[in-house]
Amino acid sequence: ISRGKPMTLRLRVPDPEKAKSLMQAAERDMKFVLALPVSLDSGQTIVSRIYENFRALGYAHLLLQGKETYGEGHHREMIESLFDLNTNTERSIRVLINLKNLRKNVNYNGYIPTIAEIEDSRDIAKQLFKALIAAIKTRFKKYFL
């Protein structure tokens, strides 16, 4: 049984302005989300927004490379594009796949994340987000002068 089109990656003209805009919006939103009080009531919003901000970074990273993804699995490609970046963090960037799965359960299955899962999501953001932004800016420094 097919569940839609397979994920596809296509080449495009790099779009540094859109990428920078996505990164700036993600930074603003992440700052806001991390300031929210942790509770079972805020957990779904915190987990979803943290994931979406990482996804936006992945999308920006692809745009800077002159790539675009669409179709089923396109979120995964955006997140996995971040795995190629050189970062020196305590946590593996691959933990973003776990965050993606948690967010999917929250958004599509009505799952209420536990306080521990919310705190872990915040910890992921605190340990990885700024490092990934710095790595993108380093790799594509010609666009960030």
N, C-alpha and C positions, 0 to 999 in steps of 0.2 A: 504494500500500500504506500503510495507516494504521499508525502505531507507537504507538497509544494515544490517549488523549484529548488534545486540544490544551490548552495552558496556559491557565488561567483565573484571573482576578483577581476576587475578590468582596469586598464591603464587610462589615465586622464592627465591633463595638464596639472602640475602641482598648483595648489591654491593656498599660498602662505597667509593671505589675509583672512580667509575663512578659518584656517587652522588656528591662527592667533586669536581670532574672535571666540572660537570654541574653547580654547584653553583659558582665556580670560573669564569667560562665563562660568566654566567649571571651577576655577579658583574662587570666584565670588560665592558660588553656590556651596562649595565645600566648606568655606569659612562659616557660612550661615548654618549649614547642617551640623557641623561639629559643635556649634554653640547651643544647639537644642538640648533641653534636659532629657536624660535617658529615662524612659519609662516604657511600659508595655503599650501605652497609647501612642507614643512617638516612634516606636521601634520600626514599624513598617515604612514610615516616611524616611527615617534615617538610613535604613538598609538600602532601600530603593534609590535614594538620591546619591548615596556614596557610590553605589555601583554605576549609576548613570554618569557620574562625573568621571570615573575611570574609563567608561566606554567612550565618552567625549574625547578624552585624551588619546585613546586608540584611534578614533576617527581622524583626529587632527594629525596624528602620526602618519596615517595612511595618506592623507591629503598632501602632506609635505613630501611624501615619496612619489606622488603622482599616481596613487592607486585609489580605488573605490571598491567597496564591497556591497553586494545586494543579494537578496534572496534568503532562503532558509539558512540559518547559521551565520548570518552576517555579523551579529553581535559577537560571536565567538572569535571571528577573524579580527575584529577591532581590538578585542582584549588580547588576543594572542600576538598581535603586532607589537605590543608593549614588551613581550618577552625578549625581543631582539635588542632592547636598550641596555646599555651598560650602567648598572646602578650598584651602589655598595650599600645594601640594606640588610638589616638583621633578618627580615622575613623574605622568603622567596616571592618573586613577582607572580609565580604560578598559583599562589593562594587566591588570586583574583578569579580563578575558575570556581573555587568554592564559594566566593562571594556572588558570582554570577548565578550559581545554582540556588543559593539561599534567596536571592532576589527573585528568581523565577518562581520559587515556592510561595514567596510572599505575594507577588503580583498575580499569579495565575491559579494558585491553589488556596488562597485565603489564609496562609500560614501566618501565625503570630510569632515573631522571633522572640526568643528568651532574652532576658537581660544580658546573659553571657554572650549570646550571639550578636546582640546590638553592640556591646562593648568590644567584642572582637572585630566587628566591622569598623568601628571607630579607630581601633588600634591599627588595622590594616591601612586606613586612610592616613593616619598620622605618620606611619612608618614609610609608606610608599609614595604617596601622592606628590609631595614636593620633590622627591628624588626623581620621579619620572618626568616631571615638568623640566627639571634641570637637565636631565639626560636628553630630552627632545630638543631643548634650546642649544645644548652643546653639539648634538649631531647636525642640527640645521642652523648653525650660528649665522650663516649668511642672511637668513631671514629675520634674525633677532638683533641686528646691530643697531 
